[in-house]
Amino acid sequence: MRKDEFVTIEAIANNGIEFIASYSTKTYAIVEAKINIVRTTFIVILLGLASIFFTKDAQVLVLDPLERMIEKIKLIAKNPLVAATEDIN
């Protein structure tokens, strides 16, 4: 077994007898590794979804209005009289 997979406890009684107990922590290490994998996967999925929603909001709230304004400016640059009409949407 690997060094991290077992624990040894040593104790000496009052009358000089030495006790040594060793037990395996392999099952605990395996469960802990699986929990860490699940936690990492959850965080990656959560960050991915947050990124998608942030990008969508930025597109709707910032970029789409800017693109519409640029199109209106290009239209007005071609024909300045268009600005006086209500046809610009």
Protein Blocks (a to p, Z undefined) as FASTA:
>chain_A
ZZklpccdddddfkopacdddddfklmmmmmmmmmmmmmmmmmmmmmmmmmmmmmmmmmm
mmmmmmmmmmmmmmmmmmmmlmmpmkbZZ
